Amino acid sequence: MSKSPWPNFSYAELRCKCGRCGSDGTEMDPAFMEAVQQLRELYAQPLVVSSAYRCRQHPVEARKTKPGAHSTGAALDIACSGAAAVSILRLAMTLPFTGIGIQQKGSGRFIHLDMAPAEQLPRPMIWSY
């Protein structure tokens, strides 16, 4: 596998984690990842990717009636909480993300970022889980 074109992200961390498909991380949308790379540079600290590309057989996508932005490589979730989540959210809102989801209760806290097309859902949109 070739080296990722985004200096702060490896293809390995961007691949589907279902364990059944042949994802290698190259499924990520380049324009979306350029925005994620910009976020990383603005934040100036590592971003921990908890979920990026998801094939349509991934358990989360398979439960949906229509696969989401993760299945097109135009979404990822960043594990974060507290002050880090606030900083990441502030920076993300200055970039061309069209969807931002916030999960900051319980375990597994994260911020979801995507650039899903307007046909998928009304955009821009922000929501909480």
C-alpha positions as CSV (number, residue, x, y, z in Angstrom):
1,M,0.0,0.0,0.0
2,S,1.3,3.4,-0.9
3,K,1.8,6.2,1.7
4,S,-1.1,8.4,2.4
5,P,-1.0,11.9,0.7
6,W,-2.1,13.4,4.1
7,P,1.0,13.8,6.3
8,N,-0.9,13.3,9.6
9,F,-3.1,10.3,8.6
10,S,-2.2,6.8,7.6
11,Y,-4.3,4.7,5.3
12,A,-4.4,2.1,8.0
13,E,-6.3,4.4,10.4
14,L,-8.8,5.4,7.7
15,R,-9.8,1.9,6.6
16,C,-13.0,0.1,7.4
17,K,-12.8,-1.8,10.7
18,C,-15.6,-4.4,9.9
19,G,-12.9,-7.1,9.5
20,R,-14.7,-8.6,6.5
21,C,-14.1,-6.3,3.6
22,G,-10.9,-5.5,1.7
23,S,-10.8,-1.8,2.7
24,D,-7.3,-0.3,2.7
25,G,-8.1,3.3,3.5
26,T,-7.8,4.6,0.0
27,E,-11.6,4.9,-0.2
28,M,-11.5,8.3,1.6
29,D,-12.6,11.3,-0.5
30,P,-9.5,13.4,-1.2
31,A,-11.4,16.8,-0.9
32,F,-12.8,15.7,2.5
33,M,-9.4,14.6,3.7
34,E,-7.8,17.9,2.6
35,A,-10.2,19.6,5.0
36,V,-9.4,17.1,7.8
37,Q,-5.7,17.7,7.2
38,Q,-6.3,21.5,7.4
39,L,-8.1,20.9,10.7
40,R,-5.1,18.9,12.0
41,E,-2.7,21.7,11.0
42,L,-4.9,24.3,12.7
43,Y,-5.3,22.2,15.9
44,A,-1.5,21.5,15.9
45,Q,-2.0,18.3,17.9
46,P,-2.8,14.7,16.9
47,L,-6.3,13.8,16.0
48,V,-7.4,10.3,17.0
49,V,-9.6,8.8,14.3
50,S,-12.1,6.4,15.9
51,S,-14.0,5.7,12.6
52,A,-13.4,6.7,9.0
53,Y,-14.4,4.7,5.9
54,R,-17.2,2.1,6.5
55,C,-18.2,-0.4,3.9
56,R,-21.9,-1.0,3.4
57,Q,-21.5,-4.3,5.3
58,H,-20.0,-2.6,8.4
59,P,-22.5,-3.2,11.3
60,V,-23.3,0.5,11.7
61,E,-23.9,1.1,8.0
62,A,-25.8,-2.2,7.6
63,R,-28.4,-1.0,10.2
64,K,-29.2,2.1,8.2
65,T,-31.9,2.3,5.5
66,K,-29.5,4.4,3.4
67,P,-25.8,4.3,4.0
68,G,-24.3,7.5,5.4
69,A,-21.3,9.7,4.5
70,H,-18.8,7.2,6.1
71,S,-19.7,4.7,3.3
72,T,-18.6,7.3,0.6
73,G,-15.3,8.2,2.4
74,A,-16.6,11.7,3.2
75,A,-16.8,11.3,7.0
76,L,-14.8,10.5,10.1
77,D,-15.1,10.5,13.8
78,I,-12.5,12.1,16.0
79,A,-12.2,10.7,19.6
80,C,-12.1,13.7,21.9
81,S,-13.7,15.2,25.0
82,G,-13.8,18.2,27.2
83,A,-11.6,21.2,26.2
84,A,-10.1,19.3,23.3
85,A,-13.6,18.7,21.9
86,V,-14.5,22.4,22.2
87,S,-11.2,23.4,20.4
88,I,-11.7,20.9,17.6
89,L,-15.4,22.0,17.2
90,R,-14.5,25.7,17.0
91,L,-11.8,25.0,14.3
92,A,-14.0,22.5,12.4
93,M,-16.7,25.2,12.1
94,T,-14.3,27.4,10.1
95,L,-13.7,24.7,7.5
96,P,-16.0,23.4,4.7
97,F,-17.6,20.5,6.6
98,T,-21.3,20.3,5.9
99,G,-22.2,18.0,8.8
100,I,-20.9,18.0,12.4
101,G,-22.2,15.5,15.0
102,I,-21.3,15.8,18.7
103,Q,-21.3,12.9,21.1
104,Q,-20.0,14.1,24.5
105,K,-21.9,11.9,27.0
106,G,-20.8,8.6,28.5
107,S,-18.0,6.6,27.0
108,G,-16.9,6.8,23.4
109,R,-17.0,10.6,23.1
110,F,-16.3,12.0,19.7
111,I,-17.0,14.6,17.1
112,H,-18.2,13.4,13.7
113,L,-17.3,15.5,10.6
114,D,-18.5,15.0,7.1
115,M,-19.0,16.6,3.7
116,A,-22.1,14.7,2.6
117,P,-23.9,16.1,-0.4
118,A,-27.0,18.2,0.2
119,E,-29.2,15.6,-1.5
120,Q,-28.4,13.2,1.4
121,L,-29.7,15.5,4.1
122,P,-30.4,19.2,4.5
123,R,-27.0,20.9,4.8
124,P,-25.2,22.5,6.6
125,M,-26.3,20.6,9.7
126,I,-25.1,20.1,13.3
127,W,-26.5,17.5,15.7
128,S,-25.9,15.7,18.9
129,Y,-26.1,12.0,19.6
